[in-house]
Amino acid sequence: MRYYSKQLFQIDAEVFYHSLTAHQLAVYSYLVFCSGSRNACQMNVRTIAAACGCSESSVRRALHGLRERGFIDVKGAVQKLRSGGYRRTCNRYYLLDRSEWKPADRV
C-alpha cells in the first residue's frame, strides 16, 4: 500500500448533504484521495479496507451504495494471459461529477 506523506486533498462539501453512511463516506474520501487528474483510481478491495479501517465486505457494500447513488462508476479490469485466457485484476473506480449524484430518497 502506498503511503502518502502529509498530502492534502479536497472533497466537495455537498457530499455531507447526501446521507452517506460512515463507511460510504470513508471509502469515497479514500477514492478522492487516491484519484489522479482523471478522477480515477485502480485498487483492490483489500487495500481500501486496510486504509479505511473496515472489513472487505463493508467496503463492497459501500462501493455498491456509492455506485447506485451516482458517486462513482466501477469498471472491472481483466488481463489477457499468454495461455489465451483472462484473469480479473483490480477494478478501476471513476469519480462522477456531482451533477450525477442522487439524493438518498431517490435511491
C-alpha positions in Angstrom: 0.0 0.0 0.0 1.3 3.4 -0.9 1.9 5.9 1.9 1.1 9.5 1.2 3.0 11.8 3.5 1.1 14.9 4.5 -0.7 15.1 1.3 -3.8 17.3 1.3 -6.9 16.7 -0.8 -10.3 18.4 -1.2 -13.7 16.9 -1.1 -16.9 18.6 -2.2 -18.9 19.8 0.9 -22.1 18.8 -0.8 -21.2 15.1 0.0 -22.4 15.8 3.5 -26.0 16.5 2.3 -26.5 13.1 0.8 -26.8 11.0 4.0 -23.9 8.7 3.3 -23.1 6.0 5.9 -19.8 6.3 7.7 -18.3 3.5 5.6 -19.5 5.1 2.3 -18.0 8.4 3.4 -14.7 6.8 4.3 -14.5 4.8 1.1 -15.5 7.8 -1.1 -12.9 10.0 0.7 -10.2 7.5 0.2 -11.1 7.2 -3.5 -10.9 11.0 -3.8 -7.6 11.0 -2.0 -6.1 8.3 -4.4 -7.6 9.6 -7.6 -5.5 11.5 -10.1 -6.2 14.2 -12.5 -8.6 11.9 -14.5 -10.7 11.4 -11.3 -10.0 7.7 -11.5 -8.0 5.2 -9.4 -7.3 1.5 -9.5 -7.0 -0.7 -6.4 -8.4 -3.8 -4.8 -10.9 -4.0 -2.0 -8.3 -5.3 0.5 -6.3 -2.1 0.1 -9.4 0.1 0.5 -10.4 -1.8 3.6 -7.0 -1.5 5.2 -6.9 2.2 4.6 -10.4 2.9 5.9 -10.1 0.5 8.9 -13.1 -1.6 8.0 -13.8 -5.1 6.6 -13.7 -6.0 2.9 -17.5 -6.8 3.0 -18.1 -3.3 4.4 -16.1 -1.8 1.5 -18.0 -3.8 -1.0 -21.4 -2.6 0.4 -20.1 0.9 0.5 -18.9 0.7 -3.1 -22.2 -0.7 -4.2 -24.1 2.1 -2.4 -21.8 4.8 -3.9 -22.3 3.3 -7.4 -26.1 3.2 -7.0 -26.2 6.8 -5.9 -24.1 8.1 -8.7 -20.9 9.0 -6.8 -18.7 6.5 -8.6 -18.6 4.2 -11.7 -16.8 0.9 -11.4 -15.1 -0.8 -14.4 -13.9 -4.3 -14.0 -10.4 -4.8 -15.3 -9.1 -8.0 -17.0 -5.7 -9.1 -18.1 -5.1 -11.4 -21.1 -2.9 -14.3 -20.2 -0.3 -15.9 -22.5 -2.4 -19.1 -22.4 -5.2 -17.2 -24.2 -7.4 -16.9 -21.1 -8.2 -13.9 -19.0 -8.0 -13.1 -15.3 -9.6 -10.4 -13.2 -7.4 -7.6 -11.8 -8.2 -4.6 -9.6 -11.3 -2.6 -10.5 -11.0 1.0 -11.8 -13.1 3.5 -9.9 -14.2 6.7 -11.6 -15.4 9.6 -9.6 -18.5 11.1 -11.2 -19.5 14.7 -11.4 -21.7 15.9 -8.6 -24.5 16.7 -11.0 -24.9 12.9 -11.3 -25.3 12.4 -7.5 -28.7 11.1 -6.4 -30.2 12.1 -3.1 -30.9 9.3 -0.6 -34.7 9.5 -1.1 -34.3 8.7 -4.9 -32.3 5.5 -4.5 
